[in-house]
Amino acid sequence: MEIGIPRALLYYRYEYLWRTFFNSLGCKVILSDESNKKILQDGIKFSIDECCLSSKIYMGHVYSLIGKCDYILVPRVESFGKKELVCVKFNAMYDIVKNTFKDIKLLDYNLDARNGESELKGFIQMGRTLGKGYIQSFKAYNLAKKVQVYEQKLRIKAQEGLIKKDVVKILIVSHPYNIHDKMIGYPVIEQIKKLGAYPIYAYIADTKLSIKKSKEISHSLYWTFNKELLGAISIYRDKIDGIILLTAFPCGTDCLSNELVMRKVKNLPVINLVLDELIGEIGIETRIESFLDIIIERKNGDVFSYG
């Protein structure tokens, strides 16, 4: 049995969970290629204009997997708790894909803690769809969860080691599916490294602590992923030299949370980069270079205040 996984959106959050689960059940995981111009153009073709760039790219990844596997995984994710919602695209994506590509077999699970749809319950149901029993699916899920937690701890430890170095450190406040996508965040990250600075990723911070710390910026924000990013700013703000807000146009949740950052985070240089399918790399490179120049001058004492 071959399970296709689009290399976009929640893949960058659940990669180890999904791959370990399916491999433990004896399934082969087929990943779509990394984002490229064809995937982007296909995604645009199968999306409405109002979709964010990340969603358009996701549709291109789904399309690229058609005919290459038995099932394509497209989960529904709505909430992690009573006041822990996510962007509606994660709940709607299954129906969008199902109604756009009529003749493909989709594998899905529901994660909606507010209404009793737990992650474990969803994975057990996926196991049954694949012809596996409860015990086998339960063991596969437990192993996958342990691997996911272990990998997250390794990333946090590695990042904490980097933070201790005496280098220019830039906190990238963005979702992992934007940061690591070849058509969105990759050119930004490479430019930062090319200029001698080091990117620190907000999403890698401890999630429970981040959500708690997010209240220092907003008490009313209820999108879980955005709360995690805002909380990371509070965790790292004394250990970094600047902040880049990286957003895929026209993401509504990011626009709101980024506005909160711009208004409330003081004494740190902040730049907001909004990317769409038409933006050129040269313009982005120029803005990043200018931003880093400001930070270096500030560290050298040539700029006395900012923000």
N, C-alpha and C positions, 0 to 999 in steps of 0.2 A: 504494500500500500504506500503510495507516494502522496505526501501532503505539501502543497505549495504554500509558501509564506511570502507575501509582498514585503520587500525590504523598504518599508516606509511606515510612517505614523507609529503605532504602538509596538512595532517590531523592536525598536530601539529601547523600549522599556521592558519588554517581556521576552527578548531573544532567548535567554538561557532557560527560562521557564518553559517556553514552547518547545524548543529543540530537545531538551532533556525529556520532557513528557512523551513526545511522539517517538523518539528513539527508544525509550524504555518499553514502549508498546510494540516495538519491532517495525515501526514505520520509517520510511526514508523521507527526509525533509529536503524539499527543493526550494531554494531561495531564488527570487528574481535577481537579475543583475543589478549592480549599483546604478543609481539614477544617471541618465544620460539624456542627450537632446531628443532622441527618438521617444524614450519613455515620457519625457515632459510633453512633447507634441501630441502623443497619443492620449495622455491624460487630459490635456486641454480639449481635445476633440470630443472626449466622452464626458465633459463636465460643463456645467453652466458657468457663466462668467462670474457670478457672485461667489463661487467657491474659492477658498483660500488656496494659495500656491501649494501648500503641503497636501491638501486633499486632491488637487489635480494630479500631482505626482503620484499619489497613491493609486488613483484610477489607472494611470499608465502602467504601474507595476502589476496590478491585477490583470490587465489586458495581456501583458507580456508572459503571464503564466498559463494562459488558456491553451489547452492541448498538451501541456507538459507534465500534468499530474492528475491524480484521481480526485482530489479535493483541493480547494483553495480556502485557507483559513481566513475568515472575516468575522471577528468577534463583535458583540455588542457590549459596550461599556457605558454605564450611565452614572452610577454613584458608588462611593466607598463607605457611605454612611449618611445619616440624616441631613447633615449640612456639608457633605463632601461630594459635590457634583463635578462633572467634567463637561467640556464643550460638547454641544449637541451633535457635532459631526461624528463622534465616537459611538453614539447611540444609533445614528441614522445610517452609518456607512454600509451596514449589511443590506438594508433595504435599497439603498442607492445602487450598490453593486448588483444585487439580485434583479432589479428592474432595468438596469442598463445592459447587462450581459445575460440574456435569457436562458441560454443552453449550457450553463456551467454548473457543476456540483460544488456547493459551498458547505464548509464545515464551520459551525459557529457555537458560541456559548454566551450566556447572558451574565453580566456582572452588574447587579443592581441591589446593593446591600439594603437600601431603603425598603425594598419590597421582597426581601428574603431570598434573592437570587445571588447566592454566594459563589465565589470563584471555585471552590471545591465542588459544589453541586454542578457547575457548568462543565468542569473537566471530567467528572464522572459520566455526564451525559455524552460528551464527545467520545469517551471511551466506548460507550454502548453503541454509538453510531458506527464506530470502527469495528464493531464485533467483539469487543473486549468485555470481560466481566468486571464486577464492582471491585473485587479485591485487587485485581491486576491494575485497574485504573487508579485506585486509591494509592497503591504503593508507588506507581509512576508519578502521581502528583506530588506525593510527599518528597520523593527524591528530587523532583524538579524544583520544588520550593526551596529545599536546602541548597541546591546549586545556585539558584537565583540570589539568595541571601548572602551566600559565600562570595559570589562574584561582586556583589555590591560593596561588601566590606573591603575587598581587595582594592576596588577603585577608590573608595574613600581614603584608605590608608596611603595609596600611591599619591593622591592629590594632596594630602596633608604633608607628605614629604616634600613635594614641589613647593608648597607655600612657604616652607622654611628657608628656601634659597633666596639669596640676595640678588634678585632680578626684578625687572618690571613685570608685574602680574596684572592681568586684565580679567575681570570676572565676566564671563559670557552668560548673560541671563536670557536663556532661550531653551526651548524643548529639545531633547536629544534628537528627535526626528528632523529638526531644522539644522542643528549643529553639525551632525554627521552626514547629512545628505550632500552628495556631490554637486547638486545643482543649487543648493541654498547656502549652507553654512561653511562647506569645505573651503571655498576660495577665501572666505573671511579668516578662517583659522590659519590657513597657510600664509596669508599676508601678515598676520600678527607674528607668526614664528619667523618669517623672513626678515622682519624688522627687529628681531632680537628680543621680543617680549614673549611671555608665556601665558597661554590661555588657562584660566581656571573655570571649571564648569559648575554652574549653580545647581544643576539637576543631580549632581553626584553627592551633594551634602546629605546627611542623615535626614530622612523624610519626616520622621516624627518630630524631631527638633526643629526642622524648617517650618512645619505647619504651626508649631507653637510660636516660633519667632516671627512669623508673618504678621502677627497682631501688632508688632511694633510699627508696621507701616499701614495696615488696614485691619479693622475689627469686623468688617462686614463682607469682605471678599469671600465667596463660597466655591470658587472653582479650585479643586484640589491641586491640579498641576501648577496653576499660577501661584497658589499659596506656597507651594514648595519652593518655587523660584524666588519669590519675594523674601521668604524666610532665610534663604541662603545669603541674601544680601546682608541681613543682620548678623549672620554667623561670620561672614568673611570680611566685612567692611573695614575692619582695622588691620587686615592682613593683605589688602590689595591696593593697587594704585589707580584703578579706574574701572568703569563699568561700560560694557557694550550691551545694549538691548537689541536683540536680533529677532525680527518679526517677519513672518511670511504674510504678505498682503492678501486679503484684508481681514486678518484675524481679529475678531471683535474682543475676545477675552484678553488677548495680549495688549491691544490698544488701550484698554481700560487700566490694566495693571501697570503698563509702562507709564501711563500718565501719572499714576500714583508715585512711581519711583522718581520721575522727573520733578515732581512737586515736593516730595518729602525727604529725599536723600540729599543731604547737603555735605559740603566739604569734600566731595569726590567728583572728579570729572566723569560725566555721563554722556554717552552718545546713543542715539536711537537710529538703528539701521532697519529700514523697511524694504524688503526685497520682493520683487515680482518677476514674472517670466520675461519682462522686457528690459530689466536693468542691466547695465554693462559693468563688467569687472573693473574697468579703468576708473570709473567714478567711485566705486566702493574703495578701491585701493588708495585713491587720493584722500578720501575722508578718513580712513584708518591711519594713514601716514601723518596727516595733520593732527589727529587726535593723540597719537603717540608722542608727537613733538611737544604738545602742550603738557603731557604728563611728565616727560623727561625734564622740561624746563621747570615745571613745578617741583620736581624732586631736587633739582639743583638750586632751588630757592629763587629762581628768576620770575616765578609767578607766585604772588603772595596770597591770592584767594581765588577760589573758583566755585561757582554754583550759587 
